[in-house]
Amino acid sequence: MTRHAGAGALLALLAVASSTGGAAQFTASTSGVRLDVLALDGRLPRAGLTAEHFEVRDNGVVQRVDSVATTDAAHVVVVLDLSGSVQGAPLQRLVTAANALLARLTERDRLTVVGFAHHVRLLTPPSGVLHPDLLPLGGSTALHDAVFASLLLAGADPRPALMVLLTDGLDSASWLSQAQALEMATRADVVIYPVVAGYDAVRFSRSPGGRQAMRDLQDLAAETGGRVFPVDARRPMEDAFVRILDEYRHRYVLTYTAQGVERRGWHSVDVRLKGVRGTVHTRRGYDVP
């Protein structure tokens, strides 16, 4: 496919996204802020936490947490790299992993599947099961375009959104830039978990663009409160997919009313645990126009 045709495919998918509700906007104002938060004790999610266990700072000012809740329903957006490097055994590993995640969704969840190579396609299976012979393969990698379009598609449903992004980390065909994808991520109410397949720390970091590609994926995760999961060829990929979904199910939703800060502009957010050990992952901040 030519680059012009690839742009046409992206525009078509963006039109579908817009018709289904537009971007899943992260909306916040000083009258109410909602944060999706993961609390970990080592590698395991911490359960049973209450408002007293969280310290929230908005632009450096300590805030009172109004409520802490969990969610049992999500819009799960699975984004799969189907470029030329995915042939034979890698494709089977990808499909097995994706289907392991899909099998754990409930009737309260919504599923969207996006595939990308040099163009981006909506591939959500009516049966809820992916089949290797029905997936379009080949071509270069339009990662930034896929992230941007998938963030738009995530807005088709009011439920909290989780994006599981499988890629080798190297973009070679996008019309959009990493900066544009990242800007969309800062405004979208979506938690992004990149899964980097075939990862080898030394080899990847020394490959052309590899080090920057990993930083780009880490930025997407950090901006939205997710985490990067590297998976090499020796580990079952489905373990990472299932763990991501389980981790997401154990996240908390914190709400607070911002006090003592300017209303408009960028608000940096810092969330820490009080009285218990652990680390916290949440979005870096929010913007009030």
ZIUR-V901048 format. One record per residue. N is the residue number from 1. PSI is psi in whole degrees, -180 to 180 (none if undefined). OMEGA is omega in whole degrees, 0 to 359 (* if undefined). Layout:
n->N psi->PSI omega->OMEGA
n->N psi->PSI omega->OMEGA
This chain:
n->1 psi->141 omega->179
n->2 psi->163 omega->178
n->3 psi->-37 omega->178
n->4 psi->-44 omega->180
n->5 psi->-36 omega->178
n->6 psi->-39 omega->177
n->7 psi->-39 omega->178
n->8 psi->-41 omega->179
n->9 psi->-41 omega->179
n->10 psi->-45 omega->180
n->11 psi->-37 omega->178
n->12 psi->-43 omega->180
n->13 psi->-39 omega->177
n->14 psi->-34 omega->177
n->15 psi->-41 omega->177
n->16 psi->-45 omega->180
n->17 psi->-45 omega->181
n->18 psi->-38 omega->181
n->19 psi->-20 omega->180
n->20 psi->7 omega->173
n->21 psi->-10 omega->179
n->22 psi->-171 omega->185
n->23 psi->146 omega->175
n->24 psi->86 omega->188
n->25 psi->134 omega->170
n->26 psi->109 omega->183
n->27 psi->132 omega->178
n->28 psi->150 omega->174
n->29 psi->173 omega->179
n->30 psi->-12 omega->176
n->31 psi->-9 omega->178
n->32 psi->126 omega->180
n->33 psi->135 omega->178
n->34 psi->124 omega->181
n->35 psi->134 omega->173
n->36 psi->121 omega->191
n->37 psi->135 omega->173
n->38 psi->127 omega->176
n->39 psi->124 omega->183
n->40 psi->140 omega->169
n->41 psi->96 omega->190
n->42 psi->-117 omega->179
n->43 psi->-2 omega->186
n->44 psi->141 omega->176
n->45 psi->142 omega->177
n->46 psi->127 omega->179
n->47 psi->162 omega->172
n->48 psi->19 omega->181
n->49 psi->150 omega->179
n->50 psi->-178 omega->182
n->51 psi->-32 omega->181
n->52 psi->-17 omega->182
n->53 psi->-4 omega->184
n->54 psi->136 omega->170
n->55 psi->122 omega->182
n->56 psi->128 omega->174
n->57 psi->128 omega->177
n->58 psi->113 omega->186
n->59 psi->39 omega->176
n->60 psi->-8 omega->183
n->61 psi->127 omega->180
n->62 psi->135 omega->182
n->63 psi->156 omega->175
n->64 psi->123 omega->179
n->65 psi->122 omega->183
n->66 psi->-39 omega->182
n->67 psi->154 omega->175
n->68 psi->128 omega->181
n->69 psi->169 omega->173
n->70 psi->165 omega->179
n->71 psi->140 omega->180
n->72 psi->13 omega->178
n->73 psi->144 omega->183
n->74 psi->157 omega->168
n->75 psi->108 omega->184
n->76 psi->118 omega->181
n->77 psi->110 omega->181
n->78 psi->121 omega->185
n->79 psi->118 omega->191
n->80 psi->128 omega->174
n->81 psi->114 omega->181
n->82 psi->30 omega->182
n->83 psi->-178 omega->188
n->84 psi->-22 omega->180
n->85 psi->-11 omega->181
n->86 psi->93 omega->180
n->87 psi->145 omega->174
n->88 psi->-124 omega->184
n->89 psi->-42 omega->178
n->90 psi->-38 omega->179
n->91 psi->-42 omega->180
n->92 psi->-40 omega->177
n->93 psi->-42 omega->179
n->94 psi->-48 omega->182
n->95 psi->-42 omega->179
n->96 psi->-43 omega->180
n->97 psi->-47 omega->181
n->98 psi->-43 omega->180
n->99 psi->-30 omega->176
n->100 psi->-39 omega->177
n->101 psi->-46 omega->182
n->102 psi->-35 omega->182
n->103 psi->-19 omega->182
n->104 psi->1 omega->174
n->105 psi->152 omega->180
n->106 psi->176 omega->180
n->107 psi->-14 omega->177
n->108 psi->-14 omega->181
n->109 psi->163 omega->171
n->110 psi->143 omega->182
n->111 psi->135 omega->169
n->112 psi->131 omega->178
n->113 psi->128 omega->178
n->114 psi->134 omega->174
n->115 psi->147 omega->180
n->116 psi->145 omega->169
n->117 psi->-112 omega->173
n->118 psi->-6 omega->174
n->119 psi->172 omega->185
n->120 psi->134 omega->182
n->121 psi->147 omega->172
n->122 psi->123 omega->188
n->123 psi->17 omega->185
n->124 psi->118 omega->183
n->125 psi->130 omega->179
n->126 psi->-32 omega->182
n->127 psi->-11 omega->184
n->128 psi->10 omega->180
n->129 psi->132 omega->178
n->130 psi->142 omega->177
n->131 psi->130 omega->184
n->132 psi->-37 omega->185
n->133 psi->-7 omega->179
n->134 psi->4 omega->181
n->135 psi->127 omega->178
n->136 psi->127 omega->183
n->137 psi->160 omega->170
n->138 psi->154 omega->178
n->139 psi->-177 omega->180
n->140 psi->-170 omega->192
n->141 psi->111 omega->178
n->142 psi->68 omega->186
n->143 psi->-49 omega->183
n->144 psi->-41 omega->177
n->145 psi->-42 omega->182
n->146 psi->-41 omega->179
n->147 psi->-47 omega->181
n->148 psi->-50 omega->181
n->149 psi->-38 omega->181
n->150 psi->-34 omega->175
n->151 psi->-38 omega->176
n->152 psi->-44 omega->180
n->153 psi->-30 omega->179
n->154 psi->-23 omega->180
n->155 psi->4 omega->181
n->156 psi->-3 omega->185
n->157 psi->142 omega->182
n->158 psi->-10 omega->180
n->159 psi->154 omega->174
n->160 psi->144 omega->187
n->161 psi->136 omega->174
n->162 psi->128 omega->174
n->163 psi->122 omega->173
n->164 psi->112 omega->189
n->165 psi->107 omega->180
n->166 psi->126 omega->181
n->167 psi->167 omega->171
n->168 psi->0 omega->172
n->169 psi->-9 omega->186
n->170 psi->116 omega->177
n->171 psi->134 omega->180
n->172 psi->4 omega->187
n->173 psi->4 omega->186
n->174 psi->146 omega->169
n->175 psi->-31 omega->180
n->176 psi->158 omega->181
n->177 psi->166 omega->173
n->178 psi->-39 omega->180
n->179 psi->-39 omega->179
n->180 psi->-40 omega->177
n->181 psi->-41 omega->181
n->182 psi->-40 omega->178
n->183 psi->-42 omega->177
n->184 psi->-39 omega->180
n->185 psi->-36 omega->180
n->186 psi->-25 omega->183
n->187 psi->-5 omega->184
n->188 psi->142 omega->178
n->189 psi->65 omega->185
n->190 psi->136 omega->174
n->191 psi->123 omega->185
n->192 psi->127 omega->174
n->193 psi->98 omega->174
n->194 psi->136 omega->173
n->195 psi->115 omega->183
n->196 psi->108 omega->185
n->197 psi->149 omega->178
n->198 psi->25 omega->188
n->199 psi->131 omega->169
n->200 psi->117 omega->191
n->201 psi->-47 omega->183
n->202 psi->-50 omega->183
n->203 psi->-45 omega->184
n->204 psi->-43 omega->182
n->205 psi->-23 omega->180
n->206 psi->-8 omega->181
n->207 psi->159 omega->180
n->208 psi->117 omega->178
n->209 psi->-2 omega->185
n->210 psi->-45 omega->181
n->211 psi->-44 omega->179
n->212 psi->-37 omega->180
n->213 psi->-42 omega->178
n->214 psi->-40 omega->177
n->215 psi->-39 omega->179
n->216 psi->-44 omega->179
n->217 psi->-39 omega->177
n->218 psi->-36 omega->177
n->219 psi->-42 omega->177
n->220 psi->-44 omega->180
n->221 psi->-49 omega->183
n->222 psi->-37 omega->182
n->223 psi->-30 omega->186
n->224 psi->-3 omega->180
n->225 psi->12 omega->178
n->226 psi->-166 omega->180
n->227 psi->152 omega->176
n->228 psi->133 omega->177
n->229 psi->104 omega->174
n->230 psi->137 omega->180
n->231 psi->118 omega->177
n->232 psi->177 omega->187
n->233 psi->-13 omega->183
n->234 psi->-12 omega->183
n->235 psi->142 omega->176
n->236 psi->125 omega->182
n->237 psi->-30 omega->182
n->238 psi->-25 omega->177
n->239 psi->-42 omega->180
n->240 psi->-45 omega->182
n->241 psi->-46 omega->182
n->242 psi->-40 omega->180
n->243 psi->-40 omega->179
n->244 psi->-47 omega->180
n->245 psi->-43 omega->179
n->246 psi->-42 omega->179
n->247 psi->-42 omega->180
n->248 psi->-37 omega->179
n->249 psi->-23 omega->183
n->250 psi->9 omega->179
n->251 psi->159 omega->179
n->252 psi->151 omega->173
n->253 psi->113 omega->180
n->254 psi->139 omega->173
n->255 psi->144 omega->176
n->256 psi->160 omega->175
n->257 psi->114 omega->186
n->258 psi->130 omega->180
n->259 psi->145 omega->174
n->260 psi->19 omega->180
n->261 psi->158 omega->175
n->262 psi->143 omega->184
n->263 psi->-51 omega->188
n->264 psi->161 omega->177
n->265 psi->-172 omega->184
n->266 psi->134 omega->178
n->267 psi->114 omega->173
n->268 psi->138 omega->182
n->269 psi->135 omega->176
n->270 psi->122 omega->180
n->271 psi->130 omega->179
n->272 psi->163 omega->178
n->273 psi->148 omega->176
n->274 psi->132 omega->174
n->275 psi->-6 omega->178
n->276 psi->154 omega->178
n->277 psi->154 omega->175
n->278 psi->175 omega->178
n->279 psi->158 omega->184
n->280 psi->138 omega->173
n->281 psi->124 omega->174
n->282 psi->175 omega->182
n->283 psi->156 omega->184
n->284 psi->-24 omega->181
n->285 psi->-168 omega->180
n->286 psi->162 omega->183
n->287 psi->135 omega->175
n->288 psi->111 omega->182
n->289 psi->none omega->*
